[in-house]
């Protein structure tokens, strides 16, 4: 197997995948899927994922978000 074939077979995550994880956490929280003792760990994970997505989002997306926030 060549290196190119190995690269294609490797699973990966996109920023959109991680943003979807944040949305799933929010939805589960709204529906009461977490016990009180779990909320700190879940909230911490959500915060770290959201910070990563925000820090790695392309500049164009940030400008679009700012313009929709201002409207």
C-alpha positions in Angstrom: 0.0 0.0 0.0 1.4 3.4 -0.9 1.3 6.5 1.4 -1.4 8.1 -0.8 -3.7 5.1 -0.2 -3.1 5.3 3.5 -4.0 8.9 3.6 -7.3 8.3 1.8 -8.3 5.6 4.2 -7.7 7.6 7.4 -10.9 8.9 9.0 -11.1 12.6 9.7 -13.2 15.3 11.3 -14.0 18.7 9.8 -14.9 21.9 11.7 -18.5 21.3 10.6 -18.4 17.9 12.3 -17.2 19.5 15.5 -19.8 22.3 15.3 -22.4 19.6 14.9 -21.2 17.9 18.1 -21.7 21.2 19.9 -25.3 21.4 18.6 -26.0 17.8 19.7 -24.7 18.6 23.2 -27.0 21.6 23.3 -30.0 19.6 22.1 -29.3 16.8 24.6 -29.0 19.3 27.4 -32.3 20.9 26.5 -34.0 17.5 26.5 -32.5 16.6 30.0 -30.3 13.8 28.8 -27.5 14.6 31.3 -27.6 14.1 35.1 -26.6 17.0 37.3 -23.3 15.4 38.2 -22.4 15.1 34.5 -23.1 18.7 33.5 -19.7 20.1 34.5 -17.8 17.5 32.3 -20.2 17.9 29.4 -20.1 21.7 29.6 -16.3 21.7 29.7 -16.1 19.5 26.7 -18.6 21.7 24.8 -16.6 24.8 25.7 -13.4 23.3 24.4 -14.9 22.1 21.2 -16.6 25.4 20.6 -13.3 27.3 21.3 -11.5 25.1 18.8 -14.1 25.6 16.1 -14.0 29.4 16.7 -10.2 29.6 16.7 -9.9 27.5 13.5 -12.8 28.9 11.5 -11.8 30.7 8.3 -11.8 34.5 8.4 -14.7 34.7 5.9 -17.1 32.8 8.2 -16.2 35.1 11.1 -17.0 38.1 9.0 -20.3 36.6 7.9 -21.2 35.8 11.6 -20.4 39.4 12.6 -22.5 40.9 9.8 -25.5 38.7 10.8 -25.1 39.6 14.5 -25.2 43.3 13.6 -28.4 43.0 11.5 
